[in-house]
Amino acid sequence: MSGSQKPTPKPNKSILSYFQPASSQQTPSPQRSSRLSSFQDFSPPAPSSPLSYKATPIRKKPPPQEIRASDDEGSDDGFSDDSLEDLSALIGRGRPSAAPLGNQPSFSTPRAKRTATGPYVSPLTIIPKHRFDIKALAKDARRDNAISASSLKAKASADVSEAASPRRRENFDSAFTDIVKEKSGQDAHRVLRAVQRAEPIQSQTRYCFFNSDYRAPPSSPVPKLPKGSPWNLLTQGNSAARERNLTSGMPQTILAKNGGLPDALFEWMLDELCIQKSSLVRREYCNMIHSCPDQVERLLTLERLEELFLRLGATDDIKFWGHEIAVSKPSQEPYQDHDWSNLEAIFVLLGMISDHLSAASAIYAARTLLRLSMDKVLIYNTDLLMAYEEAIESLANAIPSSSWDSFCGDACSNLHAIIKTQHIRANALQCLSIRDVRTHDLRRRLAISFLFDDPSLGRHHPEAVFTVKKAIDRLNEDDFSITSQTDFAELKAMITTLDIAVDDGSPPESGSPEDEDAFNQDIDQLAAKLRDIWRKINDAGMKITRTEAKSVVEWVQQRLSNTVRTRKKAKKSIFDLPGHEDRSNLPKQQEYMAKFFQKIPKRQTGSE
């Protein structure tokens, strides 16, 4: 070939030709390279490997898919596909060998410069690593044994001293812990310990109307009735059969026809009300007894009512009136898991038959219920409290008007004599409803008697014996002063009693501005006295009883200032001096404002 002939450009190669095995390639000699370059490029070159032979003629790729960085003309001068390294060698190089750097070819991939940092560990040194330290395990075991021994010792000493000292109420601890957990969620036991250290929780004295170890008595013998009596539906068979008969309505129909029950059956049904478990039977017995007004008046005497309360579990103290009853400090709830459904049935029955009772029986039943209300069992049970309120309202309204003052006086004297603790007396006041006129009046009379420690005041109407000035003078006495010996539970009860005694304050009925101003000044002075008591109570340090007493004092003071006053207290200017208000221009200003807001009549336009 002539020397002027231009060199034939190298054809584009497939990228797959770069991944040939390095072992199968040989470097061509210069003579062979020059001899091959002299041939004309009339046909595609022979494939250098089977891989390139299969890929190059079959897969014809368009020019845009060429790798311009490696297949451009003149880009691989001095190199060939045989100069590339084997793919397996490239993959195996991910982990550098320990060969020296000088032995590596110049075209190989450089080793990474990043190396793992850490302490140098010789491969020849064997360091044993134990998961647990034997000495530490032995130390922990000795500590656990010491803690267990201390816990057993503390528990044994607590069991020995439990009879001598009442333990804290667990119900209060759990309730307090739940409240703290709802707020913060953490460290509830620590907050409880802080409260107990600040003010030890002691159980308050409590009056128990019922026996704590009460067990329901057995059923009374079923009365024997003559053969063929229709009332054998209630006397024969078991309790399930009686319940079916009452559900059918046959006994009620017989009662409506005959107009009364046999006395023995009437007495037996009264006794069954105190122990009957079926609510349907109790309800039907109450309805049937209510349908016999003559027998109610004749058979339900004072002695029979006392027997019913004793059958319900009342203590023998109800047999005696006029002397003080001993109260106790129970370490736990005295009526644990007690079923009060039978007592509720008696309340319902007394409310239904109050109009049929004799005056003496109604008075006795009302006095007994007032005595029962000093027991906190009514406050703890909502259904029982509602039944009690309806019963005491019905009994109070069943008492003749001529006997009302004497009944209130006797009730005040009896409750004042049997209980001297104010927070127990306050329970009876809180259980009386104010929606009824009779119970509202009785509630205020009892409060006045307890506040002034004079039961004779209960025989008179509250308007005649109570004034706000007397209440102010009562607050100046020693039992309302705050000292280190103050019983804040008693103080809270006394403030509650004062609030009930004040009621609406008995405002003057004359309606004169002078009397009204004097009344409002007395109310302001009473509120100021309560405000002074509130300031003197230091409830810092999680002292619960003090906080409760302080909140009650504040609530009563706010009620007096906002509701008992005949009108809202006027705001004073900082420039006004007390007692020097000028009211001479007040009527003139009121008349001017009335004219200002008066509607202007529309002008009547005449016809043109």
Buried (B, 14 or more C-beta within 10 A) or exposed (E): EEEEEEEEEBEBBBBBBBBBEBEEBEEEEEEEEEEEEEEEEEEEEEBBBEBBEEBBEEEEEEEEEBEEEEBEEEEBEEEBBBEBBBEEEBEEBEEEEEEEEEEBEEEEEEEEEEEEEEEEEEEEEEEEEEEEEEEEEEEEEEEEEEEEEEEEEEEEEEEEEEEEEEEBBEEBBEEBBEEBBEEEEEEBEEBBEEBBEEBEBEBBBBBBBBBBEBEBEEEBEBBEBEEEBBBBBBBEBEEEEBBEBBEEEBBBEBBEEEEEBBEBBBBBBBBBBBBBEBEEBBBBBBBBBBBBBEBBBEBBBBEEBBBBBBBBBBBEBBEEBEEEBEBEEBBEBBBEEBEBEBBBBBBBBBBBBBBBBBEEBBBBBBBBBBBBBBBBBBEEBEEBBBBBBBBBBBBBBBBEEEBBBEBBBBBBBBBBBBBEBBBBBBBBBBBBBEEBEBBBBBBBBBBBBBBBEEBEBBBBEBEEBBBBEEBBEBBEEEEBEBEEEBBBBBBBBBBBBBBBBBBEBBBEEEEEEEBBEBBBEBBBBBBEBBBEBBEEBEBEEBBBBBBBBBBBBBBBBEBBBEEBBBEEEEEEEEEEEEEEEEEEEEEEEEEEEEEEEEEEEEEEEEEE
